[in-house]
Amino acid sequence: MTDKVHLPFDEDVRILIMNQRYRGIYHAELHIACSEGMIVDVDGTVSECEPDAEYIVNGNTFQGSTVIRFQGKNNGKLQIRNLERNSLAQYRGTMECHAAEGGIVVVNELPVEEYLYGVVPSEMPPSYPEEALKAQAVCARTYTYFHKQKYAYPDWKAHMDDSTAFQVYGNCDESPNANRAVDATKNQVLTYKDEIVESFYYSTSGGYNGGAGVWENTASGDDTYLPETGKEIYASNSEEGERAYQQYIDSGNAEDVEYGEAWYRWNYEKVLDASAVKRMFQKLYNLSLAQPHMVRIRSRLLSSEKILEETAVSDIRVLGRRKSGLVTGIIIDTEHFRVSVLSQYMIRQALGCDGDVLHRKDGSTYTMGDILPSAYFYIENSYDNNGESGDNLKQITIHGAGFGHGCGMSQNGAKALAEKGLTADQILAYYYNGSIKAAGTLDRTAG
């Protein structure tokens, strides 16, 4: 561990701006404006736009050029007025519009610290305690510098995009509280063994942290900055271990940091009628094509696409879990097929269903997207005819805990710890290996 981290890159970051609802990287048309007026550079030809005047970029705008650059006058924020976000889509720094075969690609370039003004309130409510916001700012800055070491989108030299694939940026208005947290922690990052780390964080823990093993099913002991917590019996792959974890899910632990959070526990009742079964099998088949090493569809006699003709599920069960309780594999059986699903993200996709409703600990409901809130759960099966031999499942109830992948800092946990009086440094030490600390200064000289 060192108080200085040598970073061989400058302090600007390049962020690719996704399209509506973060569905992809290509835009069909953009309406760009700035309340202060704009400078527009089309392959070296410079012009100006009046304050609030819209510049429309579409396939016809380029006329042989490949890049159009925008800069707000007087450091004004650039607005993309036809881009749907939770607030007006506006950006500091400069904006590049690239002509591409699939449409228009937008890249926002700006200093890291100004980028964080748009990340922190998009990732954590600005109403959270100051020390929680400061911990979030350090995590977000560290994550940024980790990913600045290479381009996620090399064709456009963009380090990250603005979606949950990296960290959400510009989805909410800047906030004085969040900006103060960024400024108060300026240049502070997390390091481990003299290296900057990938500082994962997520919404809410269900009691235990998954550690580095949430990404790869390997041990995550003291040799990593992402420690795993839990009980070894949960990972024993035994009836006793499964009963112990089910009891923990059902009863909880009042000492858990997030015990009072709505997402600490949740239930999802999934009726397996003909429509639901068809949707599940279609999703499993699609996942098997995209990730065949993670989703395997097997049958003694039939090819995998024939699963789309199955009409019922005979069993769904947990194949294995880690000591944190994270499910690492599930088995889904039908009359003719056995489907194995591995990795927490694939499992969450396989069992989630867009539009279905689940119930949280505080009694509130939540309309799900394409994936389950987390892979910390157990499954309760309900069969036709009271579960006689040969019966099919009529419903499953997934009893779950937490929201997110479970690796790194729990954001609602950070809030709860801050409310107990912990500082940002103490919060970070709670969620990351104790040998990590916030670096006081960044040395940006090449090295």
C-alpha positions as CSV (number, residue, x, y, z in Angstrom):
1,M,0.0,0.0,0.0
2,T,1.3,3.5,-0.8
3,D,0.0,7.0,-0.3
4,K,0.7,7.8,-4.0
5,V,-0.6,6.0,-7.0
6,H,1.4,6.5,-10.2
7,L,-1.2,6.7,-13.0
8,P,0.2,6.8,-16.6
9,F,-2.7,8.8,-18.1
10,D,-4.1,12.3,-17.8
11,E,-7.1,13.3,-15.8
12,D,-9.8,13.5,-18.5
13,V,-12.2,10.6,-19.1
14,R,-14.2,9.7,-22.2
15,I,-17.7,8.3,-21.7
16,L,-19.8,6.9,-24.4
17,I,-23.4,8.1,-24.0
18,M,-26.0,5.3,-24.5
19,N,-29.3,5.8,-26.3
20,Q,-32.8,5.7,-25.0
21,R,-33.3,3.4,-22.0
22,Y,-29.6,2.4,-22.4
23,R,-30.6,-0.1,-25.1
24,G,-27.5,0.4,-27.3
25,I,-24.7,2.7,-28.4
26,Y,-26.2,4.1,-31.6
27,H,-28.5,7.2,-31.8
28,A,-30.7,8.0,-34.8
29,E,-30.9,11.7,-34.2
30,L,-29.7,14.2,-31.5
31,H,-30.9,17.6,-30.6
32,I,-28.0,19.4,-28.9
33,A,-28.1,22.8,-27.3
34,C,-26.5,24.9,-24.5
35,S,-28.0,27.8,-22.6
36,E,-24.7,29.7,-23.0
37,G,-24.3,29.0,-26.7
38,M,-22.1,26.5,-28.4
39,I,-19.0,26.2,-30.5
40,V,-19.4,23.6,-33.2
41,D,-16.4,22.0,-35.0
42,V,-17.1,19.9,-38.1
43,D,-13.8,18.4,-39.1
44,G,-12.0,21.7,-38.5
45,T,-14.7,24.1,-39.7
46,V,-15.8,26.1,-36.7
47,S,-19.1,27.8,-36.2
48,E,-21.2,29.1,-33.3
49,C,-24.7,28.5,-32.1
50,E,-26.8,31.1,-30.2
51,P,-27.9,30.3,-26.6
52,D,-30.6,27.6,-26.4
53,A,-30.5,27.1,-30.2
54,E,-30.7,23.5,-31.1
55,Y,-28.2,21.8,-33.5
56,I,-29.8,18.7,-35.0
57,V,-27.5,15.8,-35.8
58,N,-28.7,12.9,-37.9
59,G,-27.4,10.8,-40.8
60,N,-27.7,13.8,-43.2
61,T,-25.8,16.2,-41.0
62,F,-22.3,14.9,-41.5
63,Q,-22.2,15.3,-45.3
64,G,-18.9,13.5,-45.7
65,S,-17.4,14.5,-42.3
66,T,-16.9,11.8,-39.7
67,V,-16.9,13.8,-36.4
68,I,-18.8,16.8,-35.1
69,R,-17.5,18.3,-31.8
70,F,-19.5,20.6,-29.4
71,Q,-18.2,22.8,-26.7
72,G,-20.4,25.0,-24.5
73,K,-19.5,28.6,-24.2
74,N,-18.5,29.9,-20.7
75,N,-18.2,26.3,-19.5
76,G,-21.9,25.9,-20.2
77,K,-23.4,22.4,-20.0
78,L,-24.3,20.7,-23.3
79,Q,-27.8,19.3,-23.5
80,I,-29.2,16.4,-25.5
81,R,-32.8,17.5,-25.4
82,N,-34.3,14.4,-27.0
83,L,-32.4,11.9,-24.8
84,E,-34.6,10.4,-22.1
85,R,-33.0,10.3,-18.7
86,N,-34.4,10.8,-15.1
87,S,-33.5,14.5,-15.6
88,L,-32.5,16.7,-18.4
89,A,-29.6,15.0,-20.2
90,Q,-26.8,17.6,-19.8
91,Y,-23.1,17.3,-19.8
92,R,-19.9,19.2,-18.8
93,G,-16.9,19.2,-21.1
94,T,-17.0,18.5,-24.8
95,M,-19.1,16.2,-26.9
96,E,-18.2,14.3,-30.0
97,C,-20.7,12.9,-32.5
98,H,-19.2,10.1,-34.7
99,A,-20.8,8.9,-37.9
100,A,-21.0,5.1,-37.7
101,E,-22.6,2.4,-39.7
102,G,-25.2,1.7,-37.0
103,G,-26.0,5.3,-36.4
104,I,-24.4,8.2,-34.4
105,V,-22.1,7.4,-31.5
106,V,-21.7,10.1,-28.8
107,V,-18.7,10.5,-26.6
108,N,-18.5,13.0,-23.7
109,E,-14.9,14.0,-22.7
110,L,-14.4,15.9,-19.4
111,P,-12.2,15.9,-16.3
112,V,-12.6,13.0,-13.9
113,E,-13.7,15.2,-11.0
114,E,-16.4,16.8,-13.1
115,Y,-17.5,13.4,-14.3
116,L,-18.0,12.3,-10.7
117,Y,-20.4,15.2,-10.2
118,G,-22.7,13.3,-12.6
119,V,-21.9,9.8,-11.2
120,V,-22.4,10.2,-7.5
121,P,-26.0,11.5,-7.5
122,S,-26.9,8.9,-10.2
123,E,-25.6,6.1,-8.1
124,M,-26.5,7.2,-4.6
125,P,-29.4,9.5,-3.4
126,P,-27.9,12.9,-2.5
127,S,-30.0,12.9,0.6
128,Y,-27.8,10.2,2.1
129,P,-25.4,11.1,4.9
130,E,-22.3,13.1,4.0
131,E,-19.9,10.3,4.9
132,A,-21.8,7.8,2.8
133,L,-21.6,10.2,-0.2
134,K,-17.9,10.6,0.4
135,A,-17.4,6.9,0.5
136,Q,-19.4,6.6,-2.8
137,A,-17.2,9.4,-4.3
138,V,-14.0,7.5,-3.5
139,C,-15.4,4.3,-4.9
140,A,-16.6,5.9,-8.1
141,R,-13.3,7.7,-8.6
142,T,-11.3,4.5,-8.0
143,Y,-13.5,2.6,-10.5
144,T,-13.0,5.4,-13.0
145,Y,-9.2,5.4,-12.8
146,F,-9.2,1.6,-13.0
147,H,-11.1,1.7,-16.2
148,K,-9.1,4.6,-17.6
149,Q,-6.3,2.1,-18.1
150,K,-7.9,0.9,-21.3
151,Y,-10.7,1.7,-23.7
152,A,-14.0,-0.3,-23.4
153,Y,-14.9,1.2,-26.9
154,P,-11.5,1.5,-28.7
155,D,-13.1,2.6,-32.0
156,W,-14.2,5.8,-30.3
157,K,-11.5,5.9,-27.5
158,A,-14.2,5.7,-24.8
159,H,-13.1,4.3,-21.4
160,M,-16.7,3.4,-20.3
161,D,-20.3,4.1,-21.1
162,D,-22.9,5.8,-18.9
163,S,-24.9,2.6,-18.0
164,T,-25.0,0.1,-15.2
165,A,-22.5,-1.9,-17.3
166,F,-19.9,0.4,-15.7
167,Q,-21.3,3.2,-13.4
168,V,-24.4,5.3,-14.1
169,Y,-23.6,8.8,-15.2
170,G,-25.8,11.8,-15.9
171,N,-29.1,10.1,-15.1
172,C,-29.9,12.6,-12.3
173,D,-29.2,16.3,-11.8
174,E,-26.0,17.3,-10.1
175,S,-26.5,17.9,-6.4
176,P,-24.7,20.3,-4.0
177,N,-24.4,17.5,-1.5
178,A,-22.9,15.1,-4.0
179,N,-20.6,17.8,-5.4
180,R,-19.3,18.6,-1.9
181,A,-18.6,14.9,-1.3
182,V,-16.6,14.7,-4.6
183,D,-14.7,17.9,-3.7
184,A,-14.0,16.8,-0.1
185,T,-12.4,13.5,-1.3
186,K,-10.6,15.0,-4.4
187,N,-8.0,12.7,-5.8
188,Q,-8.6,10.0,-3.2
189,V,-8.6,6.4,-4.5
190,L,-8.4,2.9,-3.1
191,T,-5.3,0.8,-3.7
192,Y,-4.1,-2.7,-2.9
193,K,-0.5,-3.9,-3.1
194,D,0.4,-0.5,-4.8
195,E,-2.2,-1.0,-7.5
196,I,-5.4,0.8,-8.1
197,V,-8.4,-1.6,-7.7
198,E,-11.7,-2.1,-9.4
199,S,-13.9,-0.8,-6.6
200,F,-17.2,-2.7,-7.1
201,Y,-20.3,-1.5,-5.3
202,Y,-24.0,-2.3,-5.3
203,S,-27.3,-1.3,-3.8
204,T,-28.0,-3.5,-0.7
205,S,-26.5,-6.4,1.1
206,G,-28.7,-9.2,2.5
207,G,-26.3,-9.6,5.4
208,Y,-23.1,-11.1,3.8
209,N,-20.7,-9.9,1.1
210,G,-20.0,-12.1,-1.8
211,G,-16.4,-11.0,-2.4
212,A,-14.5,-11.5,-5.6
213,G,-16.1,-14.9,-6.0
214,V,-19.3,-13.4,-7.3
215,W,-17.6,-13.0,-10.7
216,E,-15.7,-16.3,-10.8
217,N,-16.5,-19.2,-8.6
218,T,-13.2,-19.2,-6.8
219,A,-12.2,-18.7,-3.2
220,S,-11.8,-15.0,-2.1
221,G,-9.7,-15.1,1.0
222,D,-7.3,-12.7,2.6
223,D,-5.3,-12.3,-0.6
224,T,-7.9,-10.1,-2.2
225,Y,-9.2,-6.6,-1.5
226,L,-12.8,-7.9,-1.9
227,P,-13.3,-10.1,1.2
228,E,-16.2,-12.6,1.3
229,T,-18.2,-13.0,4.5
230,G,-20.7,-15.7,5.6
231,K,-20.7,-19.2,7.0
232,E,-19.0,-22.2,5.5
233,I,-22.0,-24.5,6.2
234,Y,-23.9,-22.6,3.5
235,A,-21.4,-23.8,0.9
236,S,-21.4,-27.4,2.2
237,N,-23.8,-28.5,-0.6
238,S,-25.7,-30.5,2.1
239,E,-29.3,-30.6,3.3
240,E,-28.0,-29.2,6.7
241,G,-26.3,-26.3,4.9
242,E,-29.4,-25.5,2.8
243,R,-31.7,-25.6,5.9
244,A,-29.3,-23.3,7.7
245,Y,-29.3,-20.7,4.9
246,Q,-33.1,-20.9,4.6
247,Q,-33.5,-20.2,8.3
248,Y,-31.2,-17.2,7.9
249,I,-33.2,-15.9,5.0
250,D,-36.5,-16.4,6.9
251,S,-35.4,-14.9,10.3
252,G,-32.7,-12.5,9.3
253,N,-30.2,-11.0,11.8
254,A,-31.0,-7.8,13.6
255,E,-27.2,-7.1,13.8
256,D,-26.9,-6.9,10.0
257,V,-26.1,-3.4,8.8
258,E,-29.0,-3.4,6.3
259,Y,-31.5,-5.1,8.6
260,G,-33.9,-2.1,8.4
261,E,-33.7,-1.7,4.6
262,A,-36.6,-2.6,2.4
263,W,-34.3,-4.7,0.1
264,Y,-32.9,-6.6,3.0
265,R,-35.4,-9.3,2.2
266,W,-37.9,-9.9,-0.7
267,N,-40.2,-12.6,-2.0
268,Y,-41.1,-13.4,-5.6
269,E,-44.0,-15.7,-6.3
270,K,-43.8,-17.0,-9.9
271,V,-46.9,-18.9,-11.1
272,L,-45.7,-21.4,-13.8
273,D,-48.7,-21.4,-16.1
274,A,-48.3,-22.1,-19.8
275,S,-47.4,-18.5,-20.7
276,A,-44.8,-18.2,-17.9
277,V,-43.3,-21.6,-18.8
278,K,-43.0,-20.6,-22.5
279,R,-41.3,-17.4,-21.6
280,M,-38.9,-19.1,-19.3
281,F,-37.9,-21.7,-21.9
282,Q,-37.5,-19.1,-24.6
283,K,-35.2,-17.1,-22.3
284,L,-33.2,-20.2,-21.3
285,Y,-32.7,-21.2,-25.0
286,N,-31.6,-17.6,-25.9
287,L,-29.1,-17.6,-23.0
288,S,-27.8,-21.0,-24.0
289,L,-27.0,-19.6,-27.5
290,A,-25.3,-16.5,-26.0
291,Q,-23.5,-18.2,-23.1
292,P,-23.3,-22.0,-23.8
293,H,-20.7,-22.6,-21.1
294,M,-23.0,-21.0,-18.5
295,V,-26.4,-22.3,-19.7
296,R,-26.5,-25.9,-20.8
297,I,-29.6,-27.6,-22.2
298,R,-29.3,-31.4,-22.2
299,S,-31.5,-34.3,-23.3
300,R,-30.7,-37.9,-24.1
301,L,-32.6,-37.8,-27.4
302,L,-33.7,-34.3,-28.3
303,S,-31.8,-31.3,-29.6
304,S,-31.8,-28.2,-27.4
305,E,-34.2,-26.1,-29.5
306,K,-36.9,-28.7,-28.7
307,I,-37.1,-27.3,-25.2
308,L,-39.3,-24.6,-26.7
309,E,-42.0,-27.3,-27.1
310,E,-42.0,-28.3,-23.5
311,T,-45.1,-27.3,-21.6
312,A,-44.2,-27.7,-17.9
313,V,-41.4,-27.6,-15.3
314,S,-40.9,-30.7,-13.1
315,D,-38.3,-29.2,-10.7
316,I,-36.1,-26.2,-10.0
317,R,-33.5,-26.4,-7.3
318,V,-30.2,-24.9,-6.2
319,L,-27.1,-26.7,-7.4
320,G,-24.6,-24.9,-5.2
321,R,-23.9,-21.8,-3.2
322,R,-21.0,-19.9,-1.6
323,K,-20.5,-19.3,2.1
324,S,-22.0,-15.8,1.6
325,G,-25.2,-17.6,0.5
326,L,-24.8,-16.6,-3.2
327,V,-26.3,-19.2,-5.5
328,T,-23.7,-20.4,-8.0
329,G,-25.8,-22.8,-10.0
330,I,-29.4,-24.0,-10.4
331,I,-31.0,-27.0,-12.1
332,I,-34.3,-26.8,-14.1
333,D,-35.9,-30.1,-15.1
334,T,-38.6,-30.8,-17.6
335,E,-40.0,-34.1,-18.8
336,H,-37.3,-34.4,-21.5
337,F,-34.6,-31.9,-20.5
338,R,-32.2,-30.8,-17.8
339,V,-31.0,-27.2,-17.9
340,S,-28.0,-26.2,-15.7
341,V,-27.4,-22.4,-15.2
342,L,-24.2,-21.2,-13.7
343,S,-22.9,-17.8,-12.4
344,Q,-25.0,-15.3,-10.4
345,Y,-25.8,-13.0,-13.4
346,M,-27.0,-15.9,-15.6
347,I,-29.1,-17.3,-12.8
348,R,-30.7,-13.9,-12.1
349,Q,-31.5,-13.6,-15.8
350,A,-32.9,-17.1,-16.1
351,L,-35.4,-16.7,-13.2
352,G,-36.3,-13.0,-13.6
353,C,-39.2,-11.9,-15.7
354,D,-39.8,-8.4,-16.9
355,G,-43.0,-6.9,-15.5
356,D,-43.4,-9.4,-12.7
357,V,-44.0,-8.0,-9.2
358,L,-42.1,-8.9,-6.0
359,H,-42.6,-7.9,-2.4
360,R,-40.0,-6.3,-0.2
361,K,-39.5,-6.5,3.6
362,D,-41.3,-3.3,4.3
363,G,-44.4,-4.5,2.4
364,S,-43.8,-2.4,-0.7
365,T,-43.9,-3.9,-4.2
366,Y,-41.4,-3.7,-7.0
367,T,-41.9,-4.3,-10.7
368,M,-38.9,-6.4,-11.9
369,G,-36.9,-5.9,-15.0
370,D,-35.2,-8.7,-16.8
371,I,-33.3,-10.1,-13.8
372,L,-33.8,-11.0,-10.2
373,P,-32.7,-8.4,-7.6
374,S,-29.9,-10.7,-6.5
375,A,-28.7,-14.3,-6.4
376,Y,-29.0,-14.6,-2.6
377,F,-32.1,-16.7,-2.3
378,Y,-33.7,-20.1,-1.8
379,I,-36.5,-21.6,-3.8
380,E,-39.7,-23.0,-2.4
381,N,-41.5,-25.3,-4.9
382,S,-45.3,-25.9,-5.0
383,Y,-46.5,-28.9,-7.1
384,D,-49.7,-29.9,-8.7
385,N,-51.8,-32.4,-6.6
386,N,-49.7,-31.9,-3.5
387,G,-46.5,-33.1,-5.0
388,E,-47.3,-36.6,-5.9
389,S,-44.7,-38.5,-8.0
390,G,-44.7,-37.2,-11.6
391,D,-46.4,-33.9,-10.8
392,N,-45.2,-30.6,-12.3
393,L,-44.5,-27.4,-10.6
394,K,-47.4,-25.0,-10.4
395,Q,-45.5,-22.2,-8.7
396,I,-42.2,-21.3,-7.2
397,T,-41.5,-18.8,-4.4
398,I,-38.1,-17.2,-4.4
399,H,-37.2,-16.0,-0.9
400,G,-34.4,-13.5,-1.5
401,A,-32.0,-11.1,0.2
402,G,-30.4,-7.8,-1.0
403,F,-30.2,-6.1,-4.3
404,G,-27.2,-6.3,-6.6
405,H,-24.2,-8.6,-7.2
406,G,-23.0,-8.4,-3.6
407,C,-19.4,-7.5,-4.3
408,G,-17.7,-4.6,-2.7
409,M,-19.5,-1.7,-0.9
410,S,-23.2,-1.9,-0.2
411,Q,-24.6,1.6,-0.8
412,N,-27.5,1.2,1.7
413,G,-25.0,-0.3,4.1
414,A,-22.8,2.7,3.7
415,K,-25.8,4.9,4.6
416,A,-26.6,2.8,7.7
417,L,-23.0,2.9,8.8
418,A,-22.8,6.7,8.3
419,E,-26.0,7.0,10.4
420,K,-24.2,5.1,13.2
421,G,-21.4,7.7,13.1
422,L,-18.7,6.0,10.9
423,T,-16.6,8.1,8.7
424,A,-16.0,7.5,5.0
425,D,-12.7,5.9,5.6
426,Q,-14.2,3.6,8.2
427,I,-17.0,2.7,5.8
428,L,-14.5,1.8,3.1
429,A,-12.5,-0.3,5.5
430,Y,-15.6,-2.1,6.5
431,Y,-16.4,-3.3,2.9
432,Y,-12.9,-3.7,1.5
433,N,-9.8,-5.5,2.8
434,G,-8.3,-3.7,5.8
435,S,-5.0,-3.1,4.0
436,I,-6.8,-0.7,1.6
437,K,-7.1,3.0,2.4
438,A,-7.9,6.1,0.5
439,A,-4.8,7.6,-1.1
440,G,-4.2,11.2,-0.1
441,T,-2.8,12.3,-3.4
442,L,-2.7,11.1,-7.0
443,D,0.7,11.4,-8.7
444,R,-0.4,11.6,-12.4
445,T,3.1,11.6,-13.8
446,A,3.8,8.8,-16.2
447,G,5.4,5.8,-14.5
